[in-house]
Amino acid sequence: MPLLVCLPRRSSAGAGRRRSAFATTAALAVAVVAAGLALPTPGVSATRNIIAREYDLKAAFLFNFAQFVEWPADAFAETGSPITIGVLGLDPFGGRLDSLVAGERVGNRRLVVRRYRSVDEIDACQILFIAGSEDDQLARIKKTLGHRSILTVGETRDFTAHAGIIGLELSQRRVHLKINLGAATAARLTISSMLLRQAQIVASSED
């Protein structure tokens, strides 16, 4: 059974309109997790729309990772501290990620988005999307974060081979999900078996 990458529900009509931009994302994300997203071969005029669609889906992934991962209690300053989704480097999402998580909660924790120019700025963060602009900084990022309980998510090739936890790799116009389970264990994170079943499990290159 494929993992349903669901979008959160809202009760108000206004909120429904705000969420309408992501209506197709929910349906497409199911296929992404199960078998990878096939992106059509773009013409010049279609390239921007395809990139936008790719990052709508990746934003949906980040939201859903918050629901399929458990953090140790000491990953949060307080019982009601938010789950912070951070973006490190050049932000490819624009306002998509903010719109998706606005007003949403996982359990008793609200979701917030923060952006970081440098790994040295990261304090309280549970999910960290490492943008492609940081590809040449992966070794330093890994060293700086150490074994902090942060779910690192990247989109560069072989991200998980460099001890990143979840990789969203685009290959032959498909987005593939890879998980480095050893890196997740080192960070004391528990990933739901529902998510693991849909991913390729990989190891760090130095393992």
N, C-alpha and C positions, 0 to 999 in steps of 0.2 A: 504493500500500500504506500503510495507516495505521501510525503509529508506535506500537509497543507500549510503553505506560507500565508497565514491569514492577516488581514488588516483589522485593526481594532474598530469596534463599533461606537457610534455616537448616536445620541438620542434626538438632538435638535436638528431642525431642517437646515439651519445655517451651517452647522457642522457637516451635514450630509453633502452640501454643495462643496465645502472645502475638501472633502474626501473624494469627490467624484473624479478628480484628476488621477486618483490611484485605483479606480475601479478595475481597469484592465490589468494593472500590476498584480492584483491578487490572483487572477486567473492564470496569468502568464507565469507567475512565480511557482505555481504547482509544477509546471513542466520543467522549470529551471532546476528545481531540487531533484526531481526524479530522473531527468535525462539530459539536462543542460539546455540552455536557451539557444535556439537557432535564430541568429540574426540574419535578415535578408542581405544579399549583396547590395550595397548602396550605390546609387548614382551620386553625383556631386551634390545635388540639391537635397538628397535625403540623408546625408551623413549626419547632420546635426540632430535630426529627429531620432536616428538610431542610437546615437550617443545618449540622448536624453532618456530614451526608453531603457537603455542599459543601466543608467544610474537611478532611475525609478525603481528598478528591480533590486539593485544593490542596497538602496535605502530600505526597501521592504525586508531584505535579508537582515540588516542590522537590527531593525525593530524586532523581528522574530527571534533572533539569537537571544535577546533579553528574556524570552519566554522558555527557551530550551536549554538554558545554562544556569547552573547554581553556583553562587559565590560563597566562600566562607564568611562567617559573621564579621571577622575583622577586616574585610574588604570595604566596609562601610563605617563611617565615623559614628553614626547613630542608627537606632532601629528604623527610623523613618527617613534616613538619608536617601536621596534619589539614585537611580541608576543613570550614570553619566555615559553618554555615547560621545566619544571624542573623535575629532578628525585632525590628523597630524599631516601638515604639509599643505599643498595647494588643493583647496576644496573643490571636488568635482561635482558636488551635489547642488550647489546653489541653495535655494530655499526648500528643496524637496524633502530633505531629512527633517528639518524643523517642522514643516507642515504635517508630516506623517506622525510624529510623536507628540505633537502639541496636545496637552491635556490628558495624555494617556498614562496608565499605571500598570505595573506588573505587581500583583499583590498589593502591599501597602506602599509601594515605592513609585513615585512619579518618574517619568523619563525626561531627561534634559539633554541638550546638545551643546558641546563646547568645541571650540577650535583652537588648535595649538600650532604655533609657528615652529617651535622646537620641542624636542623630547624633554628638555630640562624644565619646561613649564608645566608638565603633567603632574597633577597632584591626585585628587580623588577622581578616578576614572575606572569604569568597569569594562566598557567595550571601546577599543581603540581601532579606528580605521586608519591604516597607514597608506597614504596616497602614493601613487606611482612616482611622484616627484621626489620621494624619499628613498628610492631604490638603492642609491649608493650609500645610504646612511643606516642600512639594516643592522650591520654589526654593532654600530654605536648605540642604536636604539635598543637592541637586545641587551647589551651590557648595562645601559642606564636603567632599564626597567627591571633587570635581574629576574627574580622569581615572584615579582608582585602579581597579585591575583587580577590580572587584566587580560581580557579576551582580545588578543591581537588579531586583526582581520586585514588582509592585504590583497592586492590585485596584481602584483608583479609576478613574473614567471618565477617558479621555484621559491615562492615566499615561505611556504611551510618547510622546505628543505633547510631554511636558515632559522628554524625554530619559531617561525610565526605559527599561530595556532590554527587559524582558518584562512584558506586561500580561495579567492573567487577568481579563477583563471579563465580568460577568454581565449579559446583555441578553436580554429576553424569555425568561427562565428558562433561558438557555443560557450556559455558560462558553465564551468565545472567547479564543483565544491570539493575541496580537499581539507582534511583535518589531521593535524599532527597531535595524536592523542598523548604522546609522551610529553610534549610541551604543555598541553592542557593539565596533565597530572602534576607537572612541576610547578604550575601556577596555582595548584589546588582548586581547579575548576572541575565541576561535574557536568558533562555534556549528555543530554538525553539520548537514549538509545534510538529514539525516533529520528533524531538528526544524524546520528552516526550511521544508521542504515542507508541513508541517502548519499553518503559521502565516500570518497576514496580515502582510506586511512593511510597516512604516509609517516615516515620517520625523518628526523633531522639528518642532514648529510654527514654529520660527524658521529652519528649513532652507529 
